[in-house]
């Protein structure tokens, strides 16, 4: 990664073949993808805000699977958007399962037995 970063600083973002020649067994396409998906300093790496999550869910509903279109609108990479979207779906499904389990009569615990309050005959 350090060699790739240094090469991009030296040769710029349009010389992927030249950059790849400096790296052992890496293609120009691989170098470009690594830079734009992970190493580019402009990639936002902070926690997702509530607003970003809401925007992501809204855009994913409007443009399902269009992560490369959604990413610049959100200000994240396509990979980050897809990964976080899947995380949000998993979190929602887990919450739904917990709610269903709480409502399932088979999961309810019987009330503790309390002795009758009147004296025996």
C-alpha positions as CSV (number, residue, x, y, z in Angstrom):
1,X,0.0,0.0,0.0
2,X,2.8,2.4,0.8
3,X,4.4,1.9,-2.6
4,X,1.1,2.4,-4.3
5,X,0.5,5.7,-2.3
6,X,4.0,7.0,-3.2
7,X,3.6,6.1,-6.8
8,X,0.2,7.9,-7.1
9,X,1.8,10.9,-5.5
10,X,4.6,10.8,-8.0
11,X,2.8,9.8,-11.2
12,X,-0.7,10.9,-10.5
13,X,-4.1,9.1,-10.9
14,X,-3.8,8.5,-14.7
15,X,-0.7,6.4,-14.9
16,X,-2.0,3.1,-13.6
17,X,0.2,0.9,-16.0
18,X,3.3,2.7,-14.9
19,X,2.3,2.4,-11.2
20,X,1.5,-1.3,-11.6
21,X,5.0,-1.9,-13.1
22,X,6.4,-0.9,-9.7
23,X,4.3,-3.5,-7.8
24,X,4.9,-7.2,-7.9
25,X,2.1,-9.1,-9.7
26,X,-0.5,-6.3,-9.6
27,X,-2.3,-5.1,-12.7
28,X,-3.1,-1.5,-13.5
29,X,-6.8,-2.3,-12.9
30,X,-6.0,-3.7,-9.4
31,X,-3.9,-0.7,-8.5
32,X,-6.6,1.7,-9.6
33,X,-9.3,-0.2,-7.7
34,X,-7.2,-0.4,-4.5
35,X,-6.6,3.4,-4.7
36,X,-10.2,4.4,-5.3
37,X,-11.8,1.9,-3.0
38,X,-9.4,2.1,0.0
39,X,-6.3,4.3,-0.1
40,X,-7.5,7.6,-1.6
41,X,-7.2,10.1,1.3
42,X,-10.5,11.7,0.3
43,X,-12.4,8.5,1.3
44,X,-14.5,9.2,4.3
45,X,-13.7,6.6,7.0
46,X,-15.6,8.0,10.0
47,X,-18.7,6.4,11.5
48,X,-21.9,6.7,9.5
49,X,-24.2,9.5,10.7
50,X,-28.0,9.0,11.0
51,X,-28.5,11.4,8.0
52,X,-26.1,9.3,5.9
53,X,-27.9,6.1,6.8
54,X,-31.3,7.6,6.0
55,X,-30.0,8.9,2.6
56,X,-28.4,5.5,1.9
57,X,-31.7,3.6,2.6
58,X,-33.7,6.1,0.5
59,X,-31.3,5.9,-2.5
60,X,-31.0,2.1,-2.3
61,X,-34.8,2.0,-2.5
62,X,-34.8,4.3,-5.6
63,X,-31.8,2.7,-7.3
64,X,-31.3,-0.8,-6.1
65,X,-27.8,-2.2,-6.8
66,X,-26.6,1.1,-8.3
67,X,-23.8,1.5,-5.7
68,X,-21.4,3.4,-8.0
69,X,-24.2,6.0,-8.6
70,X,-25.2,6.2,-4.9
71,X,-21.6,6.4,-3.6
72,X,-20.7,10.0,-4.7
73,X,-24.1,11.3,-3.5
74,X,-23.4,9.8,0.0
75,X,-19.7,10.7,0.0
76,X,-18.5,7.2,0.5
77,X,-17.2,4.4,-1.8
78,X,-19.5,2.0,-3.5
79,X,-18.0,-0.8,-1.4
80,X,-18.7,1.1,1.8
81,X,-22.3,1.8,0.7
82,X,-23.0,-1.8,-0.1
83,X,-21.4,-3.1,3.1
84,X,-23.2,-0.6,5.3
85,X,-26.5,-1.2,3.6
86,X,-26.2,-4.9,4.2
87,X,-25.3,-4.2,7.8
88,X,-28.5,-2.0,8.2
89,X,-30.6,-4.8,6.7
90,X,-29.2,-7.4,9.0
91,X,-29.7,-5.1,12.0
92,X,-33.4,-4.5,11.0
93,X,-34.0,-8.3,10.5
94,X,-32.4,-9.1,13.9
95,X,-34.7,-6.5,15.5
96,X,-37.7,-8.0,13.8
97,X,-36.8,-11.5,14.9
98,X,-36.4,-10.3,18.5
99,X,-39.9,-8.6,18.4
100,X,-41.5,-11.8,16.9
101,X,-39.9,-13.9,19.6
102,X,-41.2,-11.6,22.3
103,X,-44.8,-12.0,20.9
104,X,-44.6,-15.8,20.3
105,X,-46.8,-17.4,22.9
106,X,-44.5,-20.5,23.0
107,X,-41.7,-18.2,24.2
108,X,-43.7,-16.6,27.0
109,X,-42.9,-17.7,30.5
110,X,-45.8,-18.8,32.7
111,X,-46.6,-16.5,35.6
112,X,-45.1,-17.6,38.9
113,X,-47.6,-19.6,41.0
114,X,-49.0,-17.6,44.0
115,X,-50.9,-19.3,46.7
116,X,-54.6,-18.3,47.1
117,X,-55.1,-15.6,49.6
118,X,-58.2,-17.2,51.3
119,X,-57.7,-19.7,54.1
120,X,-58.2,-23.4,53.4
121,X,-61.5,-25.0,54.5
